[in-house]
Amino acid sequence: MASDATARAAEALLAYRRGAGPSDLRARDLCRRLADAIKTNGTVGPHTTNSPAFLTLGLELVANRDPEVRALVEALADAVATPERSEASGVSQTVQVTGNANNVYVAGRDLHAHGSQPTPQRQPEPPPPRFGVLFAAASPDHLDLLRVDRESRAVREALERSGLRDRIDLHVRMAVRPHDFLQALIALRPRVVHFAGHGDEETGELYFEDDDGGALPAAADGLRVIFSRMHGIVECVILNACHSRANAAAILGPVPYVIATDCPLEDDGAVTFATGFYQALGEGCAVPEACDLGRGLLMMTRRGDCVPQLMTPED
């Protein structure tokens, strides 16, 4: 049977995934760490369900076999717990203190006795898990030149200035070919995948590069198969490419969040959105909140009319 602590942790984690809390910064950090630990553990269900009961059960099952998850669950439950009623009830307790210069007795117990038991110490919290961001870019020779280097620099600078900079590993792959992309996914197992490049106006297919630097369109069915094997690993895919929304349906499901466009996305717009998104992600914001902040920065600075959209399996 799941404990009350696990139930409280599950409620907080669900609220965090919806972008609705908790408001306490430490509790938010613990939510992110717990979500990362679940993914690292390889469990499929607990971090994707929207049911408090099923999430509570899933957390309890994982915690029973993973001490790191157990410690995070208990720490998160403590962080969101309400103060003990006894502290505010005004009820007092009288404790008798007696003794002399050599011995002090509190409630009949000798505090100086050599045989007294030491005060139990709380187990230290496990170190926060790291997570990776894969930035993959392609700008084939015969298509319009994209400043994907500027976009890559914007992502790197935003993360380097962020509060979670010591926990995020940025991996950059330029002039990426399909097999380069697959190898990076397999080897790095990133939490966030960011593709910067061209999308076909009619089909929405993403353009990778071939061995000669030419354009190689990627079939959506292939992306569906690849990302189905990344279920529980990749949380968000960002397709900063023109007309890329057509690929979202192929990726959603195995991936909880896909950010894409259904319009031409210019260099300035792509760079501005990426800056806002990764500034927020690097400060511990959930993906929906980070997407909204990136969109807000793009609209505020008027860096283009094409605004990326967040899609989830429920859409």
C-alpha positions as CSV (number, residue, x, y, z in Angstrom):
1,M,0.0,0.0,0.0
2,A,1.3,3.5,-0.9
3,S,2.3,5.8,1.9
4,D,0.8,9.3,2.6
5,A,4.2,10.7,1.6
6,T,4.1,9.0,-1.8
7,A,0.6,10.4,-2.4
8,R,1.7,13.9,-1.5
9,A,4.7,13.6,-3.8
10,A,2.5,12.3,-6.6
11,E,0.0,15.3,-6.3
12,A,2.9,17.8,-6.4
13,L,4.5,16.1,-9.4
14,L,1.2,16.1,-11.3
15,A,0.8,19.8,-10.5
16,Y,4.4,20.5,-11.6
17,R,3.8,18.6,-14.9
18,R,0.7,20.8,-15.6
19,G,2.7,23.9,-14.9
20,A,0.5,24.6,-11.9
21,G,3.0,24.4,-9.0
22,P,4.3,23.9,-6.5
23,S,5.3,27.5,-5.8
24,D,8.1,26.7,-3.4
25,L,11.4,26.7,-5.4
26,R,12.9,23.7,-3.5
27,A,9.7,21.7,-4.1
28,R,9.8,22.5,-7.8
29,D,13.5,21.4,-8.0
30,L,12.6,18.2,-6.2
31,C,9.7,17.6,-8.7
32,R,12.1,18.0,-11.6
33,R,14.7,15.7,-10.0
34,L,12.0,13.1,-9.2
35,A,10.8,13.2,-12.8
36,D,14.4,12.8,-14.1
37,A,15.0,9.9,-11.7
38,I,12.0,8.1,-12.9
39,K,13.1,8.4,-16.5
40,T,16.6,7.3,-15.6
41,N,15.1,4.3,-13.8
42,G,13.5,3.3,-17.1
43,T,9.9,3.2,-15.8
44,V,7.3,3.9,-18.5
45,G,4.0,4.6,-16.7
46,P,4.4,6.8,-13.6
47,H,5.7,9.9,-15.3
48,T,3.2,9.9,-18.2
49,T,0.0,9.2,-16.4
50,N,-2.4,11.9,-15.4
51,S,-4.1,9.8,-12.7
52,P,-3.1,10.6,-9.1
53,A,-3.9,7.1,-8.0
54,F,-1.8,5.4,-10.8
55,L,1.0,7.9,-10.3
56,T,1.1,7.2,-6.6
57,L,1.2,3.5,-7.2
58,G,3.9,3.8,-9.8
59,L,6.0,6.0,-7.6
60,E,5.7,3.5,-4.7
61,L,6.7,0.6,-6.9
62,V,9.8,2.4,-8.2
63,A,10.7,3.7,-4.7
64,N,10.6,0.2,-3.3
65,R,13.5,-0.8,-5.6
66,D,15.3,2.5,-6.0
67,P,16.7,4.2,-2.8
68,E,17.3,7.4,-4.8
69,V,13.6,7.6,-5.8
70,R,12.5,6.8,-2.2
71,A,14.7,9.7,-0.9
72,L,13.3,12.1,-3.5
73,V,9.7,11.1,-2.7
74,E,10.1,11.7,1.0
75,A,12.0,15.0,0.5
76,L,9.3,16.2,-1.9
77,A,6.5,15.1,0.5
78,D,8.2,17.0,3.3
79,A,8.6,20.1,1.1
80,V,4.9,20.3,0.3
81,A,3.5,19.1,3.7
82,T,1.4,21.5,5.8
83,P,2.8,22.4,9.2
84,E,2.0,20.0,12.0
85,R,-1.3,20.9,13.7
86,S,0.3,20.4,17.1
87,E,2.6,23.4,16.5
88,A,-0.2,25.8,16.0
89,S,-2.8,24.3,18.4
90,G,-1.4,26.1,21.5
91,V,-1.2,22.8,23.4
92,S,1.9,22.8,25.7
93,Q,3.6,19.9,27.4
94,T,5.4,20.1,30.7
95,V,8.8,18.3,30.9
96,Q,10.5,17.8,34.2
97,V,14.2,18.8,34.3
98,T,16.3,17.8,37.3
99,G,20.0,17.2,38.0
100,N,23.2,18.9,39.2
101,A,26.5,20.1,37.8
102,N,27.4,16.6,36.6
103,N,24.1,15.1,35.5
104,V,21.0,16.5,33.8
105,Y,17.8,14.5,33.6
106,V,15.0,15.5,31.2
107,A,11.8,13.5,31.7
108,G,13.8,11.0,33.8
109,R,16.6,10.4,31.2
110,D,20.2,11.2,31.8
111,L,21.4,13.3,28.9
112,H,25.1,12.6,29.8
113,A,24.8,8.9,30.1
114,H,27.4,7.1,28.0
115,G,24.9,4.5,26.9
116,S,22.3,7.0,25.4
117,Q,21.4,6.5,21.8
118,P,22.5,9.2,19.3
119,T,19.9,11.3,17.6
120,P,18.9,9.7,14.3
121,Q,20.2,11.7,11.3
122,R,18.2,12.2,8.1
123,Q,19.7,10.5,5.1
124,P,21.3,13.1,2.8
125,E,19.4,13.8,-0.4
126,P,20.8,12.2,-3.5
127,P,22.7,14.5,-5.9
128,P,20.5,16.0,-8.5
129,P,20.5,14.0,-11.8
130,R,21.9,15.5,-14.9
131,F,20.0,15.7,-18.2
132,G,21.0,16.3,-21.8
133,V,19.9,18.6,-24.6
134,L,20.6,17.4,-28.2
135,F,20.9,20.3,-30.6
136,A,20.9,18.9,-34.2
137,A,21.1,21.3,-37.1
138,A,21.1,20.9,-40.9
139,S,21.3,23.5,-43.7
140,P,21.7,21.7,-47.0
141,D,23.7,23.5,-49.7
142,H,21.1,24.1,-52.3
143,L,18.5,25.4,-49.9
144,D,18.4,28.9,-48.4
145,L,21.3,29.3,-45.9
146,L,20.1,29.2,-42.3
147,R,22.0,30.7,-39.4
148,V,21.8,27.6,-37.3
149,D,25.1,28.6,-35.8
150,R,23.4,31.6,-34.2
151,E,20.6,29.5,-32.9
152,S,23.1,27.0,-31.4
153,R,25.0,29.9,-29.8
154,A,21.8,31.3,-28.3
155,V,20.9,27.9,-26.7
156,R,24.4,27.5,-25.3
157,E,24.5,31.1,-23.8
158,A,21.0,30.8,-22.3
159,L,21.9,27.5,-20.6
160,E,25.3,28.7,-19.4
161,R,23.7,31.7,-17.7
162,S,21.0,29.6,-16.1
163,G,20.7,28.4,-12.5
164,L,20.8,24.7,-13.6
165,R,23.9,25.1,-15.8
166,D,25.8,22.5,-13.8
167,R,23.1,19.9,-14.4
168,I,22.4,20.3,-18.1
169,D,24.7,18.9,-20.8
170,L,24.3,20.5,-24.2
171,H,25.3,18.3,-27.2
172,V,25.6,20.0,-30.6
173,R,25.5,18.2,-33.9
174,M,25.9,20.3,-37.1
175,A,25.3,19.4,-40.7
176,V,23.5,16.4,-39.3
177,R,22.7,13.3,-41.5
178,P,20.0,10.9,-40.6
179,H,22.4,8.3,-39.2
180,D,24.2,11.0,-37.2
181,F,20.9,11.9,-35.6
182,L,20.1,8.3,-34.8
183,Q,23.5,7.7,-33.3
184,A,23.2,10.8,-31.1
185,L,19.8,9.7,-29.8
186,I,21.1,6.2,-29.0
187,A,24.3,7.3,-27.3
188,L,23.2,10.4,-25.5
189,R,19.6,9.5,-24.5
190,P,18.7,13.3,-24.2
191,R,15.7,14.7,-22.4
192,V,15.2,17.5,-25.0
193,V,15.8,17.1,-28.7
194,H,16.1,20.3,-30.7
195,F,16.1,20.2,-34.6
196,A,17.1,23.4,-36.4
197,G,16.7,23.4,-40.1
198,H,14.3,23.4,-43.1
199,G,10.9,21.9,-43.5
200,D,9.1,21.2,-46.7
201,E,6.3,23.7,-47.4
202,E,3.9,21.0,-48.8
203,T,4.7,17.8,-46.8
204,G,6.3,19.3,-43.7
205,E,9.2,16.8,-44.0
206,L,12.4,17.8,-42.3
207,Y,15.5,18.2,-44.4
208,F,18.6,16.5,-43.1
209,E,21.9,16.4,-45.1
210,D,23.3,13.7,-47.2
211,D,27.0,12.8,-47.5
212,D,27.6,15.5,-50.1
213,G,25.8,18.2,-48.1
214,G,22.6,18.0,-50.2
215,A,19.0,17.9,-48.9
216,L,17.6,14.6,-47.7
217,P,14.0,14.6,-46.6
218,A,13.0,12.6,-43.6
219,A,9.9,10.5,-43.7
220,A,7.6,11.0,-40.8
221,D,7.0,7.3,-40.4
222,G,10.8,6.9,-39.8
223,L,10.7,9.5,-37.1
224,R,7.7,7.7,-35.5
225,V,9.6,4.4,-35.3
226,I,12.8,6.0,-33.9
227,F,11.0,8.1,-31.2
228,S,8.9,5.1,-30.2
229,R,12.1,3.6,-28.9
230,M,12.8,6.8,-26.9
231,H,9.6,6.5,-24.9
232,G,10.3,7.5,-21.3
233,I,13.6,9.1,-22.3
234,V,12.9,12.1,-24.5
235,E,10.4,14.5,-22.9
236,C,10.3,17.3,-25.5
237,V,11.1,17.6,-29.2
238,I,11.5,21.1,-30.7
239,L,11.2,21.4,-34.4
240,N,12.5,24.9,-35.2
241,A,11.8,24.5,-38.9
242,C,9.3,25.8,-41.4
243,H,6.0,23.9,-41.6
244,S,7.2,21.3,-39.1
245,R,3.9,20.8,-37.4
246,A,3.1,18.0,-39.9
247,N,5.7,15.8,-38.1
248,A,4.1,16.3,-34.7
249,A,1.5,13.6,-35.0
250,A,4.2,11.1,-35.8
251,I,6.2,11.9,-32.7
252,L,3.5,12.6,-30.1
253,G,2.7,9.7,-27.8
254,P,6.1,8.4,-27.2
255,V,7.1,12.0,-26.7
256,P,4.9,14.0,-24.3
257,Y,5.6,17.4,-25.8
258,V,6.4,18.5,-29.4
259,I,7.0,22.2,-30.3
260,A,6.6,23.0,-34.0
261,T,5.2,25.5,-36.5
262,D,2.8,25.5,-39.4
263,C,4.3,28.6,-41.1
264,P,7.6,29.9,-42.4
265,L,10.0,30.4,-39.4
266,E,12.7,33.0,-40.0
267,D,16.2,32.9,-38.4
268,D,15.5,35.7,-36.0
269,G,12.3,34.1,-34.8
270,A,14.0,30.7,-34.3
271,V,16.8,32.3,-32.3
272,T,14.5,34.5,-30.2
273,F,12.2,31.6,-29.3
274,A,15.1,29.3,-28.5
275,T,16.6,32.0,-26.2
276,G,13.4,32.4,-24.2
277,F,12.7,28.7,-24.0
278,Y,16.1,27.7,-22.7
279,Q,16.3,30.6,-20.3
280,A,13.2,29.2,-18.7
281,L,14.2,25.6,-18.9
282,G,17.5,26.4,-17.3
283,E,15.8,28.0,-14.3
284,G,13.7,24.9,-13.6
285,C,10.5,25.7,-15.5
286,A,8.4,22.8,-16.9
287,V,8.2,22.5,-20.7
288,P,4.7,24.1,-21.1
289,E,5.9,27.1,-19.1
290,A,9.2,27.4,-20.9
291,C,7.3,27.2,-24.3
292,D,5.0,30.0,-23.2
293,L,7.9,32.2,-22.1
294,G,9.7,31.6,-25.4
295,R,6.6,32.5,-27.3
296,G,6.1,35.6,-25.2
297,L,9.7,36.8,-25.9
298,L,9.2,36.2,-29.6
299,M,5.9,38.2,-29.7
300,M,7.2,40.9,-27.4
301,T,10.3,41.6,-29.7
302,R,8.3,41.2,-33.0
303,R,10.9,39.0,-34.5
304,G,8.5,37.4,-36.9
305,D,4.9,36.4,-37.3
306,C,5.5,32.6,-37.1
307,V,5.1,31.5,-33.5
308,P,5.9,27.9,-32.5
309,Q,3.1,25.9,-31.0
310,L,3.1,23.4,-28.1
311,M,1.4,20.1,-28.9
312,T,0.6,17.2,-26.5
313,P,-1.0,13.7,-27.1
314,E,-4.3,15.2,-25.8
315,D,-4.5,17.8,-28.6
